[in-house]
Amino acid sequence: MIRRAEISDIDQLVEWIWIILEDMELALLQEADMSTLKKMMKQAMEDKNYRYSYHRALISMREGERAGVCFGYKGELEPMIDEALNEKLALLGITEPLFEDPETVSGEWYLDSLVTDIKFRGQGVATELLKALPAIARSENEEVIGLNCDQLNQKAQQLYLSIGFEKVWECKLGEHLYDHMQWKIN
């Protein structure tokens, strides 16, 4: 079952996003205390405009447990999606944004992040979440879903290709090379 996230999901959402941030090897994770950063992320998640707002999250439920999550937004919103967290980081004296590289373009609904809980991997959770996205994109008047996939993550690449995504360009985010992929859902 897929459902919209609720405020009561925030603690789990932070833990899942933390997995992604560590995989991306973001410098900020070395500059600030982990518990402080997680607390700030939790606060930012309450802001509906934040990249990882619970308002932007879809959760897959299995056996009454949260099995996975995805976050997304219209590409044109990218310039403002990190303001909620950046304001909190500035209070720590951190003025460099968490994300500096552009990830998406106007004219696509962007799948920012997708995480399957380790307990539920290999059980179709990611596929279920991906198949729920066209309805959301269409409801926001978008006919293309975009995402970036780490070139070293061959398993994810194969999943996205099997759903209907195609590689359209290569980009560098942080220190990693990614394929920007799009799925035309007309």
GUMAR-969470 format. One line per field, with one value per residue (C-alpha): residue number from 1; z, x, y. Coordinates in steps of 0.2 Angstrom, whole numbers. Each point is the difference from the previous one (the first is absolute). Layout:
<nodes>
vexro: NUM/...
w: Z/...
u: X/...
v: Y/...
</nodes>
This chain:
<nodes>
vexro: 1/2/3/4/5/6/7/8/9/10/11/12/13/14/15/16/17/18/19/20/21/22/23/24/25/26/27/28/29/30/31/32/33/34/35/36/37/38/39/40/41/42/43/44/45/46/47/48/49/50/51/52/53/54/55/56/57/58/59/60/61/62/63/64/65/66/67/68/69/70/71/72/73/74/75/76/77/78/79/80/81/82/83/84/85/86/87/88/89/90/91/92/93/94/95/96/97/98/99/100/101/102/103/104/105/106/107/108/109/110/111/112/113/114/115/116/117/118/119/120/121/122/123/124/125/126/127/128/129/130/131/132/133/134/135/136/137/138/139/140/141/142/143/144/145/146/147/148/149/150/151/152/153/154/155/156/157/158/159/160/161/162/163/164/165/166/167/168/169/170/171/172/173/174/175/176/177/178/179/180/181/182/183/184/185/186
w: 0/-4/11/2/15/16/13/11/-14/2/11/-12/-15/7/2/-18/-7/11/-10/-16/7/6/-17/-8/12/2/9/12/8/6/5/13/13/-6/13/-3/-19/3/12/-13/-14/11/2/-19/-4/7/-13/-15/-12/6/-11/13/7/6/-11/-16/6/-5/11/-4/14/2/14/9/-1/-9/-14/-11/-5/-15/0/-16/-6/-16/-7/-1/19/2/4/16/7/11/8/16/4/-6/13/14/-6/0/19/2/-11/-15/-15/-14/-5/2/-19/-12/-17/-10/-1/-10/-14/-2/-9/10/16/9/10/13/11/1/15/4/18/1/7/-15/-14/-15/3/-13/11/-11/-15/9/4/-18/-7/11/-7/-16/9/11/-15/-10/15/-1/-19/-4/-14/4/16/2/12/2/3/6/-14/12/5/-14/9/1/-18/-5/10/-8/-17/2/6/-16/5/-13/3/-7/7/12/15/15/17/14/-4/-10/-18/-3/-15/-1/-6/-6/-1/-12/7/-12
u: 0/6/-5/5/12/-6/9/1/12/13/12/1/1/15/9/-4/6/16/4/0/10/14/0/2/15/-5/13/-13/-2/18/-2/-14/-6/-11/-14/0/-2/-14/-9/1/-6/-15/-5/2/-10/-15/1/-10/12/16/8/-3/-17/-11/-13/11/2/-9/2/-2/-8/3/-7/-4/17/8/10/6/-2/2/1/-3/-5/-2/17/-4/-1/19/6/-10/-1/15/-4/-8/16/12/-8/3/18/4/-4/15/11/-1/-4/5/-16/-2/-3/8/-1/-16/-9/-16/-7/-17/-12/2/-6/16/2/13/2/-6/5/-6/2/13/-13/-10/13/-3/-19/-6/-1/9/-9/-17/6/5/-16/-9/9/-9/-16/9/10/-16/-9/13/-1/16/2/18/8/18/13/19/7/18/9/8/-18/-3/-15/-9/5/-8/-16/-2/2/-12/-13/2/13/14/17/-1/17/14/3/11/-8/13/14/-11/-5/-18/-11/-15/-14/-18/-16/-13/-17/-12
v: 0/17/15/18/3/8/10/-15/-8/13/-9/-15/12/8/-17/-5/17/-2/-16/10/14/-11/-9/17/3/18/11/8/-17/2/18/-1/-12/-14/2/19/-2/-13/11/14/-11/-6/18/4/-15/9/14/-5/8/-9/-13/-14/7/-14/9/-6/-18/-16/-15/-18/-10/-19/-11/16/7/14/-9/14/18/12/19/10/17/11/4/18/0/-5/18/1/-18/1/17/-8/-10/14/12/-12/-4/19/0/-12/12/-12/11/-12/-9/-19/-2/12/-9/1/-17/3/11/10/-11/-16/-7/-5/-15/6/-15/-18/-12/-17/-6/-13/-12/1/1/-12/0/12/15/12/-6/3/18/3/-6/13/15/2/5/12/8/2/8/13/2/-9/-13/-4/-8/3/-7/-1/-18/-2/-9/-12/-6/-13/-8/17/4/-17/3/18/-7/-14/13/11/12/5/8/18/7/-2/12/1/2/2/-11/-13/-2/-3/-4/12/-11/4/-9/7/-4/9
</nodes>
